[in-house]
Amino acid sequence: MENFVTAIPAAPSRDAVTHFGRLLTFETDCADVADALRKGAADFVLLHVVGNRQAYERGHIPGAEHLPHAEINVERMAHWPEGTLFVVYCAGPHCNGADRAALKLATLGYPVKIMIGGITGWADENLHLATGPEPGQLE
């Protein structure tokens, strides 16, 4: 009996290795970001790229700086050294703000990854959100 899962055969393993290996160069997840923050091993800048300042202050991922994707430009990015890795996130899977930010950052020559899930994914992992005007710290 045919089903939608197997109606199209899976890719050969060598193609899957290429695809999934490449995919991980573009994205990370909430658990990996939280782990890096907890260990003090965050060798990246975490950017909250959507919403106004009030939305950021109501709840953001600890350690994240607020820089809406619409404000990413050469002048704003001059604050960080060339080669700085940015991890961007937005509200969640229903939001393309992280994609917009990643595109702008890559266009400016910065390495970038999207944190899949955004704030929604962070909450799904039962991780703490920081409040207030400062990036805050992971508890």
Secondary structure, 3 states (H helix, E strand, C coil): CCCCCCCCCCCCHHHHHHHHHHHCCCEEEHHHHHHHHHCCCCCCEEEECCCCHHHHHHCECCCCEECCHHHCCHHHHCCCCCCCCEEEECCCCCCCHHHHHHHHHHHCCCCEEEEECHHHHHHHCCCCCECCCCCCCCC
